[in-house]
């Protein structure tokens, strides 16, 4: 909101807005306080009252708001899906917002060097998010391929309609069952070996007893 020193407005309603404090101070250099007929009562976190209105101190207000918008989008998406956030939706939302502000003429990046710099930083942030999303997608594809490899390795059928995590659980279940089988097999072999060992020891004791009996007969 920009007003010249010779404006003819008599009343302004300015409360319940997301003000940046420097912009608010600049506005009140050209607006008499009595012309503003409302005020905020309580401010959000990181905001404070100035001229009766809530504002936030920020060196880069537009970038600050848009990054905040990205964070809010991520939180809402996490709550909605109850799983890992999809960065691509947040990126698309921010890009749509930037496009909208350009179309409406709300922000003129060409006319202000500071806003141009903030716009560049925003584009860099969006590009970074895009790159991270691509990396996550590649990692996810690699994990899916690894799951398929293990299904083939252990000759397990793949459920094409199931989630990858369900097919992965199928691999884990198979490995647990195989491990349990090997433990039972090992225990059975150990029991059999112990039985044979005891049988051998019993035969040795019996042989010793027979030898003693034979010795006793020979000495008589």
Buried (B, 14 or more C-beta within 10 A) or exposed (E): EEBEEEEEEEEBEBBEEEBBBEBBEBBBEEBEEEBBEEEBEEBEEEBEEBBEBBBBEBEBBBBBBBBBBBEEBBEBBEEEEEEEBBBBBBBBBBBEBBEEBEEEEEBEBEEEEEBEEBBEBBEEBBEEBBEEBEEBEEEEEEEEEEBEEBBEEEEBEEEEEEEBEEBBEBBEEBEEEEEEEEEEEEEEEEEEEEEEEEEEEEEEEEEEEEEEEEEEEEEE
